Amino acid sequence: MGSVYVGTCNWSDHASFYPAGLPANQQIGYYSQRFPLVEVNSTYYRLMPARNFALWAERTPPGFVFDVKAFKQLTHHDRSAPPTTEVHGQFSASVQPLRDTGKLGALHFQFLPWFMSGDRNLAYLVSLREIYPQDLISVEFRHRSWYEPEAYARVREALRASGIALTVVDEPQVGTGSVPTVLDVTRPEIVIIRFHGRNAATWYARAKTTGERFNYLYTTPELNEWVPRLGELAALAATVHVLFNNNAEDYAVQNAHQMRMLLREGLPGAFVVSSPEE
């Protein structure tokens, strides 16, 4: 079975997780002593300078892994500015320090709800392999059209042929702007599972913060439901990244700790990666 890494999406949202008075620039160091994985999602909002990634790599121990969320222009979120070769190049250059230190996990492309299944959009997905030839890439859909039987058969074949991973999600099932949980591995090296919470009431809300939208604390029985599912994925992928995006309060941290303990007890055949302090 594959290695399982458990962490959270972002590290700065979990204020109560850190000791009082801990400077912001020391948070990643504190976090990385307790978890082996994090997703950088501030990169969705703006292109980061490479020096940021160099500092994060320097402040984390050997073996720590960063998944990096793609800049919003590259996932068609900015309707006035479609993806360009130049912006792809800037984004790729920014994460070079993570490549150099062996700490880059996957580049995560989360597409917007109006990015629907179709030939043009599928061609763009496939093109990501040529743009980032040396990287692990994972894509997440947010429109249900991608999972219609005929469409999914095509996208699954295309992702497998291109060596691109499909991101698996846990989220409320409320209309076309949410997608089902499909346990599929389209690239044997990696599969990413993102837990968005199950707060249906806020899924389409105009929230001031992402914490308001993803305000949900998973119960132990809900997490336990995932133990055999993650075992199924770990049997098919060399590496499994389990990421909690329910970033209200310190819910993501709580659930990540719980999930890691449940996996160690429930999946004795899998290697659940420990943090350096354990």
ABEGO torsion letter per residue (X at the ends): XBBBBBBBBEAAABAAABBBGBBAAAAAAAAAAABABBBBAAAAABBBBAAAAAAAAAABBBGBBBBBBBBAAAAGABAABBBBAAAAAAAAAAAAAAAAAGABBBBBBBBBAABBBEAAAAAAAAAAAAABAABBBBBBBABAAAABAAAAAAAAAAAAAAGBBBBBBBBBBBEAABBBBBBBBABAABBBBBBAEABAAAAABBBABAAAAABBBBBAAAAAAAAAAAAAAAAABABBBBBBABABEAAAAAAAAAAAAAAAAABAABBBBBBAAX
